[in-house]
Amino acid sequence: MSDSPFRVLRVDLASGKGELLELEGRSRWAGGSGLAAMLLGRFARLDRPWDDPEQPLVFAIGPLTGLYPLMSKTVCAFVSPRHGQVAESHGGGRSALALRFAGLDALVITGRAARLSCLSLGSRHLALQDVHFLQGLDVQAAGKILRRILPGAGHRSILRIGPAGETLAAIACINVDTYRHFGRLGAGAVMGAKNLKAIAVQGDGSPAIPEGKDYPRRFEEVYRLATATDMMHKYHNLGTAENVAVLNALQALPFRNLQRTHSPEAAAISGEAFAERTLLRNAACAGCPVGCIHIGFVREKFMEPNQYIYRQVSYDHEPIFAVGAMLAVGDPFAALDLMEAADRAGLDVISAGVALAWATEASEKGLLSARETLVPLRFGDARAYARAIGHLARPENDFYRLLASGVERAAAHYGGEEFACLLGQEMAGYATGEVFFVSQALGFRHSHLDSAGYAYDQRHETPQAESACRYLFSEEQSRCLLTSMAACLFARAVYTEERLAACLEAAGFGDIAARLPAIGRRVQAERWRLRLAGGFAPEAVCFPRRFTEVVTARGPIDPALLEKLKTQAAHRIRELAAEAEKENGADTGPKAVDGPPAEG
């Protein structure tokens, strides 16, 4: 199995045709993030705009998808509308297992459909269907119709966009099976630019199970660690919403557009408060026994007296931070309403909440008026924010069009750049200190999960730039390895490098098991090569003044440390990119693909 080629389905939306490619390189790239980087290097046109029809939209899974618990993620890779460079977003749901049962390691979509379409595929079929009648429908309404008209069930995954993706909002996401998302850096806009409302993957095949006695033993070991130890209890019990109270106590919870880092009001939207008042049930991605998806309920009065409907909304720390703490919305049910409004519209909840927090402070400072915002924005006014989310998804004026393209563009036009909470994109919910700020601003995905700078901040009273930089890039490399397996990053404690190697060996991937450190390093370096080839200049990254005004339990932020750490991180990024250039040789540019795809 280690030597088997990747099976990649390439679909051209312009012709409606596809071809199955068998590509070598499994022992070099493993899958997931590694395979995505390999495919971006082959198909991406880094000298063209993000919305050029030939830019690829890639979905890749890992070698252990469907074989072990928590190998449940799909890596989505694309050229981002936020910065015009390559990007990744990771999502779960049933997407990874559906691709595995369809017999694919990856799906690559190029071209633009003539009309709004749905791509439906499986191991035995490929079809591009006209769904112009879904235009403008929100994610939930479109999902209901798609489930009725598309073939199959079971191992089926439906990815779709809302109106935000159709209007090419750079903060639009791709919804995956209702409760999961490819959320960050504008993947929804990439689908919208391709005139693609939905992708339905039917896992209608039967992948082989590894033979021998070692595989079931390894499976049982991982399953026991995930379910019968305390390694994963946090994620099942309160979930990441537990972080709200923890970060508030550490004076590291961004509140009111990061004007404060803690507040007594945070108790009302803590993970404990959500669990006591709103929690309805837990759910899990396919192939995961943990159940970290927490689904709350919102009760809404129906037309007749004493009759109600109940809406189910998934939540975790990041949405609570974005539409709760950042907007000073102190009621969990009101926060769930806002999460659902963003979900329905197909907006990334984090970006939407942080964008509206900036707009609220800009309104307070007189930079914006109701003429721009259409509804008066005040911290804590959940009803106004619900209306504003609708305006973001279907921009009715220039202000919302700019805001939907990213806070940086709106702030550059209207002012207020000094309090725009941007770290490459709208910030995540951790104001822990200098190392986190640098790790997100200069991280490949601009994600708090790239290298866990927030963890370093919490463990070190006096961070040192040299040791922090070593930590960030070492952690990034280990996480690149896990995302090349397409593992859930919550399972980091379960899948140590030694245990991961044993699991790969038992599943027939001995060549990958023997090369784990080299694979992680190669993937890390190649991703940075691609970012720099697209124009990323890490030295030019700036931190808005708001980040230098933050005070945590450790004390005020040190601007000198921020700059020193940024300089060292930028130097390390260029070193890694140079490594990839050297390994690839002279021919390192994106490669054209000869000839059109064959009909599927």
N, C-alpha and C positions, 0 to 999 in steps of 0.2 A: 504493500500500500504506500510505502514511503516514496517509491519510484513512479507511482501512477501519476499521469498528467492531471492538471486541473481541468475540470469540465466547466467551460464558461459559455453561457448563451449570450450572444451579441444580437441585439434587436435594433433595426433601423426603423424609426417611427415614420419616416417620410415614405418608405416603400411598404411598410407593414410586414417586412420579411426579416428572418433571423437565420443565424448559422450557429452551429455548435462548434466551438473551438476547443481543441485539446492542447494545452500549453504546458511546457515543461517548467520546472522550478519549485516543486513542492518542498524539496529538502532545503531550499534556500530561503523561501518566503513563508512556509507553513500554511498560511491562509489569513483570513480576517484582515487586519491592518496591513500585513505584509503583502497579501495578494492584492489588496486595494491599491497599495503603492505601486506594485508591479503593473497593474492595469492602467493606472493614471499615467505612468511613464510611457506606456504603449499608446494610449488613446487620447490623452488630454492635449489640447492645443493651447499651450501657455502663452502664445503670442496673440491670442484672440480674446474677445470679451467673454464674460461668464455665460452670457445668454446666446452665444453662437450655437446654432443647431447641432454642430458636430461635437460640442463638448459632451463628455460622457457623464452619465449618472450610473454609479457602480454600487452594487450590493454584494457583499462577500461574507462567507461564513468560514469556519475553521475546520481543521482536520478531525476534531473530537466532537463536533456538533452532533447531537443525537445519540452520542455514545456514553457520555458521562453527565451527571447532574451539574447544573449551573453553567454548562457550555451552551448558553441560550441567547447570545447576542448576534446581531447582524451589523456589519460595518457598512455604513453608507458613505461614499466618497464622491466628491464633485468639485467643481470650481465655484467658489462662493461669491454671491452677489455683494457680500459685505466688503471684500477686499480684492476680488478678482484673482485670488490664488487658490491652490488646492486646499481642501478641507475634509474633515471627517466628522460624522455624527454617528452615535451608536444607539441602537434600539433593540427591543426584545419582542415581547408578544409571541406570536406563533411564526414570525417571519423566518427565523433561522431553521426551525424544524421543517417548515414547508419547503424551503429551498433544498434541504438535505433529502427529503422524500421525493422531490422532483428530480433528483439525480444531479444537482448542480452545486458547484463550489462558488459560482458567482454569476451575476446577471449584469450585463453592460448595455445601457440604453443610450443610443445616439439619435440624432435627427429630431424633427418636429412634426407632429401629426397635423394633417390638414384641418381636422376638426377636433373639438374636445373629445378625448378618447379614454378608453380603459384598456390596458394591456392585460390579457389573461393568458397564463401559461402553466404548464405542468410537464410531466415526463412524456406525455402523449399528445399534447396539443399546444398550439400557439395561435393566438387570435388578437387582433386589434379591433375593438368595437367602438362605434360612434356612440357617445353618451352626451351629446350636446344638451339633452334635456336635464342634465345634472348641473348645468352652468349656474353659478351663484349659490348653489345649495350648501348648507353647512355640513360639517364632517359627519354629524350624527344622521341627518336626513339622507345624505348620500350613501352612508353605510347601510342603512335599512334597505334602500332600493337595490344596491349592489348585491347584498346577500340573497335577494330574491331572484335576480336575473342571471347571476353567475353560476356556473356548474360547480358541483362538489360541495363538501363540508369537511368535517374532521380536521385533517392537517392542511387547512386552508388559511391563508393570511391575506388580509385586504389592507393595502396601504392607500391612503387617499389624502387629498388636500381640500381645504376649505376656500372660501372667497379670498382670504389673504394670499394664498398661493397663486390663485388665478390673477390677482392684480399685481403680482410680482413683488410683494412686500419682502424686503430682505430679512425680516424677522419672522417669516412664515415657516412653519414646520410641516413635516409629513406625519400624519396620524397612523399608528400601527395598531390594528385590532382594538380600537377604542381607547384603551388605557395606557398605551405606550407611544413613544414618539421618537423620530429623528428630529430633535428639537432645535439645535443650534446652528448658526451661520447660514441659514436661509435655504435649506434643502427643499422646502415647500415651493419657493420661488423657482427653483431649477425645474421641478416638475411642471409648474405653471408655464414656464418659458417653452417647454416641450409640448404644450397643449395636452398634458396628460393628467387627467383627473384622478385616476386610480391605477393601481397595479394589483392584480390578484394572482397569488401563487398557490397552485393546487398541488399538495404533496401526495401525488397519486401513485408513487412507486413504492418499492420495498428494498431499502438499502440493506446490505449484508451486515451481519453482526460478527464481530471478531470471534474466531474459534480458539479453543484451548481453555485451560482452567484458570489462567492468570487474570484474564479480563474480568470475569464475574467477581473475583476476589478484590480486584482494584475498584470495581464499581461499588461494591458493598462498603469498602473502606471510605470512599468519598461520601457516599450516601450517609453513613453513620456520622461522620464528622459534621456534615451539614445539618443533620436533624437531631442528633443525640448529644451534642456538646454545646458549649456556650458560644462557639465561634460565630454563629449566625443568628443568635437569639435576638440581638438588637433589631435586626432587619425584619424579623417576623413580628415581634411584640409591638413596640411603638413605631418601628421603622425609623427612617432618617429624620422624621419629625421630632424625634428625641433631641436633635441638635438645637432646636429653638431655645429651650430652657438652658442647655449647657452653654451655648454661645452667649446668651444674654448674661449669664453669671460671670462669664469671662470678659465681659464688655467687648464683645466681638460680633454682635448681631447688628447688621446694618439696619438703621431705623430712620424713617422720614428722610429718604434720599441720602442716607448716611450722614445726616446732621448729628446723629447720636449713635452710639454703639451699644446702648442698653436702655431699657425702659421697664417700669413696673407693668406697663400695658402688655408686655410680651407674655405674661402668664396666661392671658385670655386666649392666646393663639398657640400655646405650647402643644407639643405632641400629646401630652397628658390630657389637655383640654379637648383636643380633637378626638382622642380615643373615647373619653367619657361622654362627649356630647354628640358626636357625629358618626363614629365608626360603624359601618354596616357589616363589612366582611373583608377578608383578605383574598387576594388572588395571586396568581403566579404566572410567569412566562412559561411557555411549553418547555419541558425538560428541567424544570426547577422545582425542588421539593420544599422550598423555604417559604414562599408566599410573602414577598416584601411589598407587594402592591396593596396599599391601604385605600379602601373605597368608602367614602363618606356619603351621607345622604342629605338631600335638601328637600324639605316638604313645601309644597306649593298648593294653595287652596284652588280647588277646581271651580267650575261655574256654579255648581249647586252647593247649598250650605252644608257644612260638615263633611264635605268630600274633598279628598286631597290626592295629589299625585306625588310620587317620590322619584327624584332624579338621583342617579348614582354618579359620583365624581371622584376620581382618584386624586390623592394628595401625597406629598412628602415634603421634606424640608424646603427644597428650592421654591416650589410654588407658594408655600406659606410665607417664606421670606419676601418673595417678589410682590405678591398682591395683599399680603398681610402687613408685615413689619415695614417694608419700604413705603407703603401707602398709608400706614397708621390705621389700617382697618382692623379693629379689635374684636370682631365677632367671627367665630369659625364658620358659621353658616353663610355670612356675607362673603367671606373669603372663598368658600366653595363656589358660591354664585359667580364670582369673578373668574375663578379657575375654569369653570364650565363655559363661561362666555368666551374666554380665549381659546379653549379647546374647540368649541363649535366653529369658531371663525378660522381655525387653522393657524393660530399664532403661537409662537413660542412663549409660554407663560412667563418665563424669567425675563426675556427681553421686553415683553409688553408691560410688565409691572415696573421694571426699572425705567423704561421710557416715560411712563406716566408719572413716575415719581419726579423725574427731572422736569417734566412739563408743569407739574404742580408747583415746584419751587420757582420755576421761571415765571409762573403766573403771580405768585406771591411777591416777586421782586419787580413786577411791572414790565417784564420783557414780553409777556404774552397777555392777550385779552380774550374775552369770550368770542371775539370775532374770529380768532384763530382756533381756539379750542372747541367752539360751538356749544360747549356746556361748561359752566364754571367749575374749575377743578380745585378742590380743597382736601387737604389730608383728612382721611377718615370718612369721606363721603363715598360710600360704596356704590350708591345708585348712579352718581355722576360718572364714576369710573366704568361701570358696566356700559353706559352709553358711549363713553370714549373708546372702549374696546371695539365697539361696532364701527366707529368712525375710522379706527386704525385698519380694520380689515377691508372696509369699502371706502377708501379715502374720498371725502367730499370736498376737500380743499387742499391747497398747496401745503399747509402746515402738516396735516396728517399724512400726506404723501411723503414729505420729508422725514417725518418721525418714523414712518413704517420702513424707511430705508436705513434706519439706524440713528441713534441719538446723536452720534458725531456730526451727521449732516444737518440735523435740525439745529443743534447748538451752534454750528459754524455760521448758520444763516441768521438766527434770532438772538444769539448771544447766550451766555450761561455756560460756556465751555468749562469754566473753572469748577462747576459743581455737577458736571456730567459724569455719572458713575460708570466709566468705561475702562475695561481692561482687555483690549482687543475686541471685545464685544461687551454688551451689558453685563455687569459684574455678577458673579455668583454670591451666595449668601454667607460669606465668611469675611469679616473685617478683622482678621487675626493679626495682621502685621505686615512688615515689609516683604517677607519671603513669599507669603501668599500673593501679594499684589504683583510681584515680579513673575511668579510662577504662572499666574493666569494671563498677564499681559503679554508674556513672551512664550507661552506654551503653544505647541503646535495647533491644538484645537481651541486655544483660549478657554480651557476648561479647568475647573478646580480638580478634576480627576486625572489630569495629565501627569502630575508629579507630586501632588499632596503637599504643597507649600504650607497649607493651613496646619498640617500636623507638625511640621518643623517649628512653626511659630509657637505652638502650644507647648512644645517640649524644651524650648531654649529661652531662658530669661534674657540673655544678651546674644542675639544671633551674630555670627561672623560670616562675612560675605564668602570667604573661600570655602568653608565647610558647608555652608548653605548651598552654594552652587554645585559642589560635588554631590550633595544629597539629591538635589533636584534632578540632575541628569542621570544619576544612578537609578533613582526611582522611576524616572521616565522610561529608561531602558527596560526595566523589569515589567512595567505596565505595557510597553509595546509588545513584549513577549506574550503576555496574557491576552491582549486584544488581537494578537495574531492567531491565538487559539479561538478567538471570539468568545472568551469566557466573560462572565459577569465580574466586574471588578470588585463587587462586594465579597467575592470568594477568594480574595487574595490570601487570607490566612489558611484556607483549605489547600489551594494549589501552590504549595511551595515549589521551587524549581526541582527539587529531588522527587517530590510526589508527582509532579507534572511529567517528568521524564519517565517514571515508572508507568504512568497511565498511557503515555504515548507508546511505550514499548509493548505493553499488553495489547494495545489496539492495532499493532502492526506497523507503527510509524517509528521504527528504530533509528532510521537516518535522521529524523527530526530530533528525536530524544538525545542523540549524541551531539547535536549542534545547537542546543538551546541558547547559550550565551551569545554565540556568533549570530544567530538569527535575530535575537533581540537588538543587538548592536547594529546589524545591517538594516533592519526595518527603521530603527530610529534615525540612522544617518540618511537613508534614502528619502524618508519623509521630509527631512530638513532640506535636502538637495532640491526637492520639488518645490517647497515653499520659496526658497531663495531664487530658484529659476523663474518663479512667477512674479518676482519683484519685492518680496518681503525684505525689509531693512530693519533688523532688530535694534540697531543702534539708534534709529530714529523714533523708537517708541517713547511716547510722553505720558506722564501721569498727571491727570487733572489735579488742580490744587486741592480739591476736596480730600484726596487720599493723603496729602501731607498734613492735613488738619485733624486726622483721626487720632483719638486717644483710646487706647485699650487698657486692660488691667496692668500691662507692663509699662505703660506710660505713653507719651506722645510718639508719633512716627518720626523716624530719623531720616530726613530727605537725603542726607549724604550716603547712608547705607543703601537706600533705594537705588541711587544712581550707581554706586559701586557694584552692587549686585547685578544691576541691569547690564553694565559694561562687561562684567565677567560672563554673564549668561549669553550675551550677544557673541562674544568671542568663541565660546564653546559651541554655539550653533554653527558658526562658520567653520570651525574645525571638523565637526561631524559631516557637514555638507561636502567639505573637501575630501573626506574619507570616501564618501559615496562616489564622488567624481573619479577618484583614483581607482576604485574597485571596478567601476563601470567602464573605464577607459575613455577614449576620445569620443565615442559615440554615446553621449549621455542625454541628448535631447529627446523630446517626445517623438515617437515614431508614427508615421502614417500607416494606415492599413490599406493594402492594395485591394481594389475590387469591391463591389457591393456584396452584402450578405446574400446568402441563398435563401430561397423561400422556405419558411418553417412549416 
